[in-house]
Amino acid sequence: PDNIEFKVEGETNFVNGVLSVNGITFMADSLTRLEDGLTLTSGSLNGQWLELSGKHINNQFVLKRIRREDKDNEISLEGLVESNTIWGYTASDNSLAQFNGQWVDIECQRTDSVNGSDLTLCRLDVN
């Protein structure tokens, strides 16, 4: 879908001006609002747990806002679910599978694992 809002949180990688989460790249520009004292520098963004939100436009994820987020056991995501995966996160209990092919706003439980983060108990965010 085009011109639809997205939201993802996770540990960011910022190298040579490219911001990514789980290998998925995002485009920041002069209209991107950075909160919590963040700047578009590797020292500010690389290795941080952040929430990224914006719009999917012309096959790019264009950032509207970048802010700090607590890395805890609950994660909030908005995006496309494909093959029981969203934003590079997989639900180990297959709770994402019911949303395959859909753009959803969900909340899940997150646990660190050898492969990154596993999700469980994913459900639609009704707020």
Buried (B, 14 or more C-beta within 10 A) or exposed (E): EEEEBBBBBBBBBBEEEEBBBBEBEBBBEEEBEBEEEBEBEBEBBEEBBBBBBBBBEEEEBBBBBBBBBEBEEEBBBBBBBEEBBBBBBBBBBEBBEBBEEBBBBBBBBBEEEEEEBBBBEBEEBEE
